[in-house]
Amino acid sequence: MSAKQDLQARRRQRLRFQLRNKSGGRPRLSVFRSGKHIYAQVIDDEAGRTLVAASTLDAALRRELRTGADKAAAAAVGKLIAERALATGVKEVVFDRGAYFYHGRVKALAEAAREGGLAF
């Protein structure tokens, strides 16, 4: 692995360890971003399954968005994941930014999810 990948892997492991200790049984809102899209999942780690998911590839968002790789798209995904999580009864989550810094698209998604009603 390259030095950049090593640093990302270490950040991801460090963050997941902290989340596991502080989650208190809450599901995890996990974010993945690629060059073209952004994805979010609410995961129940105790049961080992995904409760809800949203991404810029969803048909409803795809028609509205110009691209899936900007802050507006991330905010739309954040609102959608919040709606779907609240519909399934999930109100509190732990935010898992993965190896990404809390900046840009990741921050826009998190703020939109908070505005949509999720607490973290």
Secondary structure by P-SEA (a helix, b strand, c coil): ccaaaaaaaaaaaaaaaaaaacccccccbbbbbcccbbbbbbccccccccccccccccaaaaacccccccaaaaaaaaaaaaaaaaaacccbbbbbcccccccaaaaaaaaaaaaacccc
